[in-house]
């Protein structure tokens, strides 16, 4: 966490009078519709936006709203309070000069906000509160850009070009704090509700996989989830894929569910940008991005260990029938299990996914790939003699030798071993599933114990 001294040079904007009044009313649980309506009507821009919001597809109303008072009645007091506050906060930060240098930042901010709003009901969180929190979670980036000028924008561009999912690396090194620190400082300066401040402060520390599996109902989890979606949608790369896959899995087995979500998000981002009179960069197709996600994540969709015995039984029967070879290759990445035992689960899973991609690259469509546990994979290769296995291993070893994870600033190389069993064309007919799997496992244990790359047997 950055110190207060480090943040004192930042130019934190002061809220206009209308915003201060709205904020005061927002935090008053006894405020009535008439009082809030009067404040909003004194600000023509805010009033116009609120009426346009009420008429937007975001609320799906069938009747046309023409006044602030109608909007207050139809939308409800809480929604209007948070919407009015969001508009006034944004009005303070929008660059009216027409410059496009921060367009990418605004695209990210609006996408985060709308994703948070759409996700909120799944976590039993108020959608408008989630929208405001999503809007504010990366607002510190705008303050940094205004305070540090071209130098900071260079960091933004560098992070985009390198597909770096975390611009905070550059910020921390250069300034001693991150844009999230600035967001928190700004929200405290504006005296926003503590629930929103804490969610913004904590969202980067959320263990997304664990939190989603435990079905937590927390605003910080909504922000972490929307951030994972936004990062991948704006830059669909393997660097952003891991968290997106975790979120996509949370939508269930049907890929159409995540497709529906991103298509709806596309429409709402554009509508909100128009409502806020923001010119966002064009050319983002969320439908194409969803297809890209499925393409990039194919290598992560390996089969689980429960499918292995049945598949081995089927392939053994086929190889006996056709008098063909069948190879079973076990690969253990011992570094992954060591990292997990030391509590470095994120690094262990990152290494595991990296190895999964490598295996996908060197295996054929006819081969079956299984993930047995955090550190062990299995390749079942049909019509493959020992020579074919050796070729596969030789192709894979250089890739594995380059696989590393960063831990406490140090590169940790992957250590690995192979255990192989091959049923030859002349193998006896009584080779069964249990003995086949056991022999491969024994060979793997032997290779690990001796510190060798490979231990193999032909039956």
C-alpha positions in Angstrom: 0.0 0.0 0.0 1.3 3.4 -0.9 2.0 6.0 1.8 0.0 9.2 2.1 3.2 11.1 1.4 3.7 9.4 -1.9 0.2 10.4 -3.0 0.3 14.0 -1.9 1.5 15.3 -5.3 -1.5 14.0 -7.1 -4.1 16.4 -8.3 -7.3 15.1 -6.7 -10.3 16.9 -8.2 -12.8 18.7 -6.0 -16.5 17.8 -6.4 -18.7 20.5 -7.8 -21.5 21.9 -5.6 -24.2 19.7 -7.2 -22.1 16.6 -6.7 -21.5 17.4 -3.1 -25.2 18.0 -2.5 -26.1 14.7 -4.2 -23.5 12.9 -2.2 -24.8 14.3 1.0 -28.4 13.2 0.1 -27.2 9.8 -1.0 -25.8 9.0 2.4 -29.0 10.2 4.2 -31.2 7.2 4.6 -34.3 9.4 5.2 -34.0 11.5 2.1 -37.2 11.9 0.2 -37.9 11.9 -3.6 -38.8 15.6 -3.6 -35.6 16.8 -2.0 -33.4 14.8 -4.4 -35.5 15.8 -7.4 -35.0 19.5 -6.6 -31.2 19.1 -6.5 -31.2 17.2 -9.7 -33.4 19.7 -11.5 -31.0 22.5 -10.6 -28.4 20.7 -12.7 -29.8 20.6 -16.3 -27.1 18.2 -17.5 -27.7 15.8 -14.7 -31.4 16.0 -15.1 -31.2 15.3 -18.9 -29.0 12.3 -18.4 -31.2 10.8 -15.7 -34.3 11.1 -18.0 -32.3 9.5 -20.9 -31.2 6.8 -18.5 -34.8 6.0 -17.5 -35.7 5.8 -21.3 -32.7 3.5 -22.1 -33.0 -0.2 -22.7 -31.0 -0.7 -19.4 -34.4 -0.7 -17.6 -36.6 -2.0 -20.3 -39.5 0.4 -19.6 -42.4 0.5 -22.0 -43.6 4.0 -21.4 -41.7 7.2 -22.2 -40.3 9.2 -19.3 -40.2 13.0 -19.8 -39.3 14.5 -16.4 -37.0 14.0 -13.5 -40.0 13.4 -11.2 -41.3 10.6 -13.4 -37.8 9.1 -13.5 -37.7 9.2 -9.7 -41.0 7.4 -9.4 -40.3 4.7 -12.1 -36.6 4.0 -11.3 -36.9 4.2 -7.5 -35.0 6.3 -5.0 -31.9 4.1 -4.6 -31.3 3.7 -8.3 -31.7 7.5 -8.9 -29.4 8.3 -6.0 -26.6 6.1 -7.3 -27.1 7.1 -10.9 -27.1 10.8 -10.1 -23.9 10.3 -8.0 -22.2 8.4 -10.9 -23.0 11.1 -13.4 -21.7 13.9 -11.2 -18.5 12.0 -10.4 -17.9 11.3 -14.0 -18.6 14.9 -15.0 -15.8 15.9 -12.7 -13.3 13.7 -14.6 -14.3 13.8 -18.2 -11.9 15.6 -20.4 -13.9 18.1 -22.5 -10.9 19.0 -24.7 -11.8 16.3 -27.2 -8.5 14.5 -26.8 -8.5 10.8 -27.5 -5.4 9.9 -25.4 -7.6 8.5 -22.6 -10.2 6.8 -24.8 -8.8 3.3 -24.0 -9.0 4.1 -20.3 -12.6 5.2 -20.6 -13.5 2.0 -22.6 -12.1 -0.1 -19.8 -13.9 2.0 -17.1 -17.3 1.9 -18.7 -17.0 -1.8 -19.6 -16.0 -2.6 -16.0 -19.0 -0.6 -14.7 -21.5 -2.2 -17.0 -20.1 -5.7 -16.4 -20.4 -5.1 -12.7 -24.0 -4.0 -13.0 -24.9 -7.1 -15.1 -23.0 -9.5 -12.7 -24.4 -8.0 -9.5 -27.7 -10.0 -9.4 -25.7 -13.3 -9.6 -24.0 -12.3 -6.4 -27.1 -10.8 -4.7 -25.6 -7.4 -4.9 -27.5 -4.2 -5.7 -26.8 -3.6 -9.4 -26.6 0.2 -9.2 -24.2 0.0 -6.3 -22.1 -2.4 -8.3 -22.2 0.0 -11.3 -20.9 2.8 -9.1 -18.1 0.6 -7.6 -17.2 -0.7 -11.1 -17.1 2.8 -12.4 -14.7 3.9 -9.6 -12.4 0.9 -9.4 -10.0 2.1 -12.0 -10.7 5.8 -12.0 -7.3 6.3 -10.4 -5.8 5.7 -13.9 -7.4 9.0 -15.1 -6.0 10.9 -12.1 -2.5 9.4 -12.9 -2.8 10.4 -16.5 -3.9 14.0 -15.5 -1.1 14.2 -12.9 1.8 12.6 -14.8 0.9 13.3 -18.4 2.6 11.6 -21.3 4.8 9.5 -19.1 1.9 7.7 -17.6 0.2 7.3 -21.0 3.4 5.5 -22.2 2.8 3.0 -19.4 -0.7 2.5 -20.6 0.4 1.9 -24.2 3.3 -0.4 -23.1 0.9 -2.5 -21.1 -1.4 -2.8 -24.1 1.3 -3.7 -26.5 2.9 -6.3 -24.2 -0.6 -7.7 -23.3 0.4 -7.2 -19.6 -2.7 -7.9 -17.5 -1.4 -5.6 -14.7 -0.2 -2.1 -15.4 0.4 -1.9 -11.7 3.9 -3.4 -12.3 4.9 -0.2 -14.1 3.1 2.1 -11.7 4.7 0.6 -8.6 8.2 0.7 -10.0 7.9 4.3 -11.3 5.8 6.0 -8.6 5.7 3.7 -5.6 1.9 3.3 -5.8 -0.7 2.0 -8.2 -3.8 3.4 -9.9 -5.9 1.3 -7.4 -4.2 3.2 -4.5 -5.1 6.4 -6.2 -8.7 5.3 -6.8 -9.0 4.5 -3.0 -7.5 7.9 -2.1 -9.9 9.7 -4.4 -12.9 7.9 -3.1 -11.9 8.7 0.5 -11.3 12.3 -0.5 -14.8 12.4 -1.9 -16.1 10.6 1.2 -17.9 7.9 -0.8 -19.6 5.0 1.2 -17.0 2.8 3.0 -18.5 -0.3 1.4 -17.5 0.9 -2.1 -14.1 2.1 -0.9 -13.3 -1.3 0.7 -14.5 -3.2 -2.4 -12.2 -1.1 -4.7 -9.3 -1.6 -2.2 -9.7 -5.3 -2.0 -10.8 -6.5 -5.5 -7.2 -7.1 -6.7 -6.5 -9.5 -3.8 -9.6 -11.7 -4.4 -8.7 -15.3 -5.2 -11.2 -15.6 -8.1 -11.3 -19.3 -8.4 -11.8 -20.0 -4.7 -14.3 -17.1 -4.2 -16.5 -18.3 -7.1 -16.4 -21.9 -6.0 -17.5 -20.8 -2.5 -20.2 -18.6 -4.1 -19.3 -15.6 -2.0 -21.7 -12.7 -2.1 -19.2 -9.8 -1.9 -19.0 -6.6 -3.9 -15.2 -7.0 -4.2 -15.8 -10.4 -6.0 -18.1 -8.6 -8.4 -15.4 -6.1 -9.2 -12.7 -8.9 -9.5 -15.0 -10.8 -11.9 -15.8 -7.8 -14.0 -12.1 -6.9 -14.2 -11.3 -10.4 -15.5 -14.0 -10.1 -18.2 -13.0 -6.6 -19.2 -9.3 -7.4 -19.4 -9.9 -10.2 -21.8 -12.6 -8.5 -23.9 -10.4 -5.5 -24.5 -7.2 -7.6 -25.2 -8.1 -11.3 -26.0 -4.7 -12.8 -25.4 -3.4 -15.9 -23.5 -2.0 -13.5 -20.8 -5.6 -12.5 -19.9 -7.2 -15.9 -20.7 -6.6 -17.7 -17.4 -9.0 -15.5 -15.3 -11.5 -15.3 -18.1 -11.7 -19.1 -18.3 -12.3 -19.2 -14.5 -15.2 -16.8 -14.9 -16.6 -18.4 -18.0 -16.6 -21.8 -16.2 -18.8 -20.1 -13.6 -21.5 -19.5 -16.2 -22.0 -23.3 -16.4 -21.4 -25.9 -19.1 -23.1 -24.0 -21.8 -20.8 -21.8 -23.8 -23.9 -19.9 -25.0 -24.3 -18.3 -21.5 -21.1 -16.4 -21.6 -21.8 -15.5 -25.2 -25.1 -14.0 -24.3 -23.5 -12.1 -21.4 -20.8 -10.5 -23.6 -23.3 -9.7 -26.4 -25.5 -7.9 -23.8 -22.5 -6.2 -22.4 -21.5 -4.9 -25.8 -24.9 -3.2 -26.3 -25.0 -1.7 -22.8 -21.4 -0.3 -23.0 -22.2 1.5 -26.2 -25.5 2.8 -24.8 -23.9 4.1 -21.6 -21.0 5.7 -23.5 -23.6 7.6 -25.6 -25.5 8.6 -22.5 -22.3 10.0 -20.9 -21.3 11.6 -24.2 -18.0 9.7 -24.3 -16.3 8.8 -27.6 -14.9 5.4 -27.1 -12.5 3.6 -29.5 -14.3 1.5 -32.1 -13.5 -1.8 -33.5 -14.2 -4.0 -30.5 -16.4 -7.0 -31.4 -17.4 -8.9 -28.3 -18.8 -11.7 -30.5 -15.4 -12.2 -32.1 -13.8 -12.0 -28.7 -16.0 -14.8 -27.3 -15.0 -17.0 -30.3 -11.3 -16.1 -29.6 -11.8 -17.1 -26.0 -13.0 -20.6 -27.0 -10.1 -20.9 -29.5 -7.5 -20.0 -26.9 -9.0 -22.1 -24.2 -9.1 -25.3 -26.2 -5.8 -26.4 -24.7 -7.2 -26.0 -21.2 -10.1 -28.3 -21.9 -8.2 -31.5 -21.2 -10.1 -34.5 -19.8 -10.2 -35.4 -16.1 -8.7 -38.5 -14.5 -12.1 -40.1 -14.1 -12.3 -40.6 -17.9 -8.9 -42.3 -18.2 -9.6 -46.0 -17.2 -12.6 -46.3 -19.6 -10.6 -44.6 -22.4 -7.6 -46.9 -21.8 -9.9 -50.0 -21.8 -11.4 -48.9 -25.1 -8.1 -48.2 -26.8 -6.5 -51.4 -25.5 -9.3 -53.4 -27.0 -9.0 -51.6 -30.3 -5.2 -52.0 -30.4 -5.6 -55.8 -29.8 -8.3 -56.0 -32.4 -6.3 -54.1 -35.0 -2.9 -55.5 -33.9 -1.6 -51.9 -33.5 0.6 -50.0 -31.0 -0.8 -48.0 -28.1 1.3 -45.6 -26.0 0.5 -44.2 -22.6 2.8 -41.3 -21.5 2.7 -39.8 -18.0 4.3 -36.4 -17.5 4.9 -35.1 -14.0 5.9 -31.5 -13.4 7.3 -31.8 -9.9 7.7 -28.0 -9.6 3.9 -27.5 -9.7 3.3 -29.8 -6.7 6.2 -28.2 -4.8 4.8 -24.7 -5.4 1.3 -25.9 -4.2 2.7 -27.5 -1.1 4.4 -24.2 -0.3 1.1 -22.3 -0.6 1.9 -20.8 -4.1 -1.3 -22.1 -5.7 -1.6 -19.3 -8.4 1.9 -20.0 -9.6 1.3 -23.7 -9.6 -1.8 -23.4 -11.6 -0.2 -21.0 -14.1 2.6 -23.5 -14.7 0.0 -26.3 -15.1 -1.9 -24.3 -17.7 1.4 -23.5 -19.6 2.3 -27.2 -19.7 -1.3 -28.0 -20.9 -0.8 -25.7 -23.9 2.6 -27.3 -24.7 1.0 -30.8 -24.7 -1.8 -29.6 -26.9 0.7 -28.2 -29.4 2.7 -31.5 -29.8 -0.2 -34.0 -29.7 -2.4 -35.1 -32.5 -6.2 -34.9 -32.8 -6.4 -38.7 -32.4 -4.5 -38.5 -29.1 -6.3 -38.1 -25.8 -5.0 -35.7 -23.1 -5.8 -36.1 -19.4 -5.0 -34.0 -16.4 -4.7 -36.4 -13.4 -3.8 -33.9 -10.7 -2.0 -30.5 -10.3 1.3 -31.9 -11.4 0.6 -34.9 -13.6 -0.7 -35.2 -17.2 -1.4 -38.3 -19.3 -1.2 -38.7 -23.1 -2.9 -41.7 -24.7 -1.4 -42.0 -28.2 -3.0 -44.5 -30.6 -0.9 -46.3 -33.3 2.3 -45.0 -31.7 5.4 -47.2 -31.2 8.2 -46.4 -28.8 10.0 -44.4 -31.6 7.0 -42.1 -31.9 6.9 -41.6 -28.1 10.6 -40.7 -28.1 10.0 -38.2 -30.9 7.1 -36.6 -28.9 9.3 -36.4 -25.8 12.2 -34.8 -27.6 9.9 -32.2 -29.1 8.4 -31.4 -25.7 11.6 -31.3 -23.6 12.9 -27.9 -25.0 9.5 -26.3 -24.4 9.4 -27.6 -20.8 12.9 -26.4 -20.2 11.7 -22.9 -21.0 8.7 -23.1 -18.8 9.2 -20.9 -15.7 7.1 -19.0 -13.1 8.0 -15.9 -11.2 8.2 -16.2 -7.4 9.3 -13.3 -5.3 11.0 -11.7 -8.3 12.9 -14.9 -9.2 12.4 -17.2 -12.2 11.6 -20.8 -11.0 12.3 -23.4 -13.8 10.1 -26.4 -14.3 11.4 -29.8 -13.3 9.7 -32.8 -15.0 9.9 -36.5 -15.7 8.2 -39.0 -18.1 6.9 -42.5 -17.4 6.0 -44.5 -20.5 4.5 -47.8 -21.4 3.8 -49.0 -25.0 1.8 -51.9 -26.1 3.6 -53.3 -29.2 1.9 -55.0 -32.1 3.2 -58.3 -30.8 2.1 -57.8 -27.2 0.2 -60.7 -25.5 -3.6 -60.4 -25.5 -3.9 -60.4 -21.7 -2.6 -56.9 -21.3 -5.3 -55.2 -19.1 -6.1 -51.7 -18.0 -4.7 -52.1 -14.4 -1.3 -53.5 -15.4 -1.0 -51.0 -18.2 -1.6 -48.0 -16.0 0.4 -49.4 -13.1 3.5 -50.0 -15.3 3.4 -46.4 -16.6 3.1 -45.1 -13.0 6.0 -47.3 -11.9 8.1 -46.0 -14.7 7.3 -42.4 -13.8 8.2 -43.0 -10.1 11.4 -44.6 -11.3 12.3 -41.6 -13.4 11.5 -39.1 -10.7 13.6 -41.1 -8.1 16.6 -41.3 -10.4 16.3 -37.7 -11.6 16.0 -38.8 -15.2 13.8 -37.4 -18.0 12.4 -40.7 -19.1 11.7 -44.3 -18.0 9.9 -46.5 -20.6 8.8 -50.1 -21.1 7.5 -51.9 -24.2 5.1 -54.8 -23.7 
